[in-house]
Amino acid sequence: MNDSKEQKSLRVIITGGSSGIGKAVALEMAKSGHRFYLTGRNEERLQQICSKLNSLGCDAHYGVGDVGSETDVENHFQDVKKKLGGIDVLFANAGVGYFGNLEDLTIEQYDAQFNTNVRGVFLWINKVLPLLKKQNSGHVIVTSSNLGMKTGARCSLYAGTKHAVQAMVWCLRDELKGTGVKAATINPGSVDTPWFDEDVDRTKMLAVEDISKAVRFIIDQDETSNIDHILLLPGKQ
């Protein structure tokens, strides 16, 4: 990464941008004065983070909706083009997770995870790719998981969604060969976010800042590299 080159103001979409990893990535990227469009389901939190970004000198907007809804994604996509004038980075981060033995998981939990974690990623990538390919530049970054590369007890459906996302991005990387558009995944282990109940031991989890710095590293990489994925595991095992 070349710190001496002039920083370009990028137009960044972050799904699941109201809290946790999405919020942390927005605040990290705000250090370089980029422009943002955040999506999520909680309007109050989206308003708060956009106000914070604006106070830092960034141009920030938001859209409330469901990444698994084709109508919501289309409306947000059109709003992005109107508010930002285009797209340079898609950080597809929105996710849902339910854990337990396979026979104890419900069809509602199945639908919620695959609609958000897989369908939501597909809908957004499907929308932004033509623009990125036309300008021959840009980044698609997806929050996957260490469980996108392994399996384990009590995470069958969640791991299934992350394996699906991993395959989607790896296939996309092959499709993007010869273009200036790059695709990558972030693959963290457990991260200290509102996902987890208060009674969970957070002392051995990754911090959201660990993830945001890794995302920034991918976005800021030079043209001579094309990062495939970054696997992050907690430093305290």
ZIVENUR-V654265 format. One record per residue. N is the residue number from 1. RES is the residue in one letter. SS is DSSP state (hx for helix, st for strand, lp for the rest). PHI is phi in whole degrees, 0 to 359 (none if undefined). OMEGA is omega in whole degrees, 0 to 359 (999 if undefined). Layout:
N | RES | SS | PHI | OMEGA
N | RES | SS | PHI | OMEGA
This chain:
1 | M | lp | none | 185
2 | N | lp | 258 | 183
3 | D | lp | 286 | 185
4 | S | lp | 277 | 182
5 | K | lp | 287 | 181
6 | E | lp | 292 | 180
7 | Q | lp | 282 | 176
8 | K | lp | 267 | 176
9 | S | lp | 285 | 184
10 | L | lp | 261 | 176
11 | R | st | 260 | 192
12 | V | st | 244 | 172
13 | I | st | 260 | 176
14 | I | st | 232 | 174
15 | T | st | 272 | 188
16 | G | lp | 65 | 189
17 | G | lp | 268 | 187
18 | S | lp | 272 | 183
19 | S | lp | 199 | 173
20 | G | hx | 56 | 184
21 | I | hx | 297 | 182
22 | G | hx | 301 | 178
23 | K | hx | 297 | 181
24 | A | hx | 296 | 179
25 | V | hx | 294 | 178
26 | A | hx | 300 | 181
27 | L | hx | 293 | 177
28 | E | hx | 293 | 181
29 | M | hx | 289 | 180
30 | A | hx | 296 | 179
31 | K | hx | 298 | 180
32 | S | hx | 254 | 174
33 | G | lp | 71 | 180
34 | H | lp | 285 | 181
35 | R | st | 250 | 192
36 | F | st | 227 | 165
37 | Y | st | 226 | 183
38 | L | st | 253 | 175
39 | T | st | 238 | 179
40 | G | st | 177 | 182
41 | R | lp | 257 | 184
42 | N | lp | 255 | 185
43 | E | hx | 295 | 181
44 | E | hx | 300 | 180
45 | R | hx | 292 | 177
46 | L | hx | 297 | 178
47 | Q | hx | 299 | 182
48 | Q | hx | 295 | 182
49 | I | hx | 290 | 178
50 | C | hx | 293 | 176
51 | S | hx | 298 | 178
52 | K | hx | 296 | 180
53 | L | hx | 296 | 178
54 | N | hx | 297 | 179
55 | S | hx | 293 | 178
56 | L | lp | 271 | 177
57 | G | lp | 94 | 180
58 | C | lp | 263 | 174
59 | D | st | 263 | 187
60 | A | st | 231 | 179
61 | H | st | 225 | 180
62 | Y | st | 214 | 174
63 | G | st | 223 | 180
64 | V | st | 265 | 179
65 | G | lp | 170 | 185
66 | D | lp | 249 | 180
67 | V | lp | 296 | 179
68 | G | lp | 275 | 180
69 | S | lp | 263 | 179
70 | E | hx | 300 | 180
71 | T | hx | 295 | 180
72 | D | hx | 297 | 181
73 | V | hx | 296 | 178
74 | E | hx | 298 | 179
75 | N | hx | 297 | 179
76 | H | hx | 293 | 179
77 | F | hx | 299 | 178
78 | Q | hx | 295 | 179
79 | D | hx | 293 | 176
80 | V | hx | 301 | 181
81 | K | hx | 298 | 179
82 | K | hx | 289 | 186
83 | K | hx | 279 | 185
84 | L | hx | 256 | 180
85 | G | lp | 80 | 180
86 | G | lp | 158 | 186
87 | I | lp | 218 | 173
88 | D | lp | 243 | 182
89 | V | st | 223 | 167
90 | L | st | 250 | 172
91 | F | st | 252 | 181
92 | A | st | 276 | 192
93 | N | lp | 243 | 184
94 | A | lp | 303 | 182
95 | G | lp | 204 | 178
96 | V | lp | 228 | 179
97 | G | lp | 221 | 172
98 | Y | lp | 231 | 186
99 | F | lp | 233 | 180
100 | G | lp | 160 | 176
101 | N | lp | 299 | 187
102 | L | hx | 307 | 184
103 | E | hx | 289 | 180
104 | D | hx | 264 | 180
105 | L | lp | 280 | 186
106 | T | lp | 252 | 177
107 | I | hx | 295 | 177
108 | E | hx | 295 | 177
109 | Q | hx | 291 | 175
110 | Y | hx | 299 | 183
111 | D | hx | 299 | 182
112 | A | hx | 300 | 183
113 | Q | hx | 288 | 182
114 | F | hx | 288 | 178
115 | N | hx | 295 | 181
116 | T | hx | 277 | 190
117 | N | hx | 285 | 183
118 | V | hx | 246 | 180
119 | R | hx | 301 | 180
120 | G | hx | 298 | 177
121 | V | hx | 295 | 179
122 | F | hx | 300 | 183
123 | L | hx | 301 | 181
124 | W | hx | 288 | 179
125 | I | hx | 298 | 179
126 | N | hx | 302 | 181
127 | K | hx | 286 | 189
128 | V | hx | 276 | 186
129 | L | hx | 304 | 180
130 | P | hx | 304 | 179
131 | L | hx | 293 | 181
132 | L | hx | 296 | 181
133 | K | hx | 291 | 179
134 | K | hx | 295 | 179
135 | Q | hx | 273 | 177
136 | N | lp | 58 | 177
137 | S | lp | 197 | 176
138 | G | st | 129 | 182
139 | H | st | 230 | 166
140 | V | st | 246 | 180
141 | I | st | 234 | 184
142 | V | st | 240 | 172
143 | T | st | 282 | 174
144 | S | lp | 261 | 182
145 | S | lp | 190 | 168
146 | N | hx | 300 | 178
147 | L | hx | 282 | 169
148 | G | hx | 280 | 182
149 | M | lp | 236 | 180
150 | K | lp | 212 | 175
151 | T | lp | 226 | 179
152 | G | lp | 190 | 179
153 | A | lp | 297 | 172
154 | R | lp | 70 | 179
155 | C | lp | 224 | 189
156 | S | hx | 301 | 183
157 | L | hx | 288 | 179
158 | Y | hx | 298 | 178
159 | A | hx | 298 | 177
160 | G | hx | 300 | 178
161 | T | hx | 294 | 182
162 | K | hx | 285 | 172
163 | H | hx | 296 | 179
164 | A | hx | 297 | 179
165 | V | hx | 296 | 180
166 | Q | hx | 299 | 179
167 | A | hx | 296 | 180
168 | M | hx | 301 | 182
169 | V | hx | 290 | 179
170 | W | hx | 296 | 175
171 | C | hx | 296 | 179
172 | L | hx | 299 | 179
173 | R | hx | 302 | 177
174 | D | hx | 295 | 180
175 | E | hx | 293 | 183
176 | L | lp | 270 | 179
177 | K | lp | 301 | 181
178 | G | lp | 90 | 177
179 | T | lp | 250 | 177
180 | G | lp | 265 | 181
181 | V | st | 265 | 182
182 | K | st | 241 | 178
183 | A | st | 227 | 182
184 | A | st | 205 | 173
185 | T | st | 239 | 168
186 | I | st | 256 | 186
187 | N | st | 235 | 181
188 | P | st | 272 | 165
189 | G | lp | 282 | 182
190 | S | lp | 298 | 182
191 | V | st | 240 | 180
192 | D | lp | 287 | 180
193 | T | lp | 226 | 178
194 | P | lp | 296 | 176
195 | W | lp | 307 | 190
196 | F | lp | 266 | 177
197 | D | lp | 294 | 182
198 | E | lp | 294 | 183
199 | D | lp | 275 | 178
200 | V | lp | 276 | 178
201 | D | lp | 287 | 183
202 | R | lp | 267 | 186
203 | T | lp | 293 | 181
204 | K | lp | 254 | 180
205 | M | lp | 265 | 170
206 | L | st | 293 | 172
207 | A | lp | 271 | 179
208 | V | hx | 300 | 179
209 | E | hx | 294 | 175
210 | D | hx | 299 | 182
211 | I | hx | 286 | 183
212 | S | hx | 296 | 178
213 | K | hx | 292 | 178
214 | A | hx | 292 | 177
215 | V | hx | 298 | 179
216 | R | hx | 298 | 179
217 | F | hx | 300 | 178
218 | I | hx | 295 | 182
219 | I | hx | 296 | 185
220 | D | lp | 272 | 182
221 | Q | lp | 299 | 179
222 | D | lp | 285 | 180
223 | E | lp | 295 | 182
224 | T | lp | 281 | 180
225 | S | lp | 236 | 177
226 | N | lp | 214 | 185
227 | I | lp | 294 | 181
228 | D | lp | 277 | 178
229 | H | st | 200 | 173
230 | I | st | 235 | 178
231 | L | st | 265 | 180
232 | L | st | 241 | 177
233 | L | lp | 241 | 180
234 | P | lp | 303 | 180
235 | G | lp | 286 | 179
236 | K | lp | 253 | 183
237 | Q | lp | 263 | 999
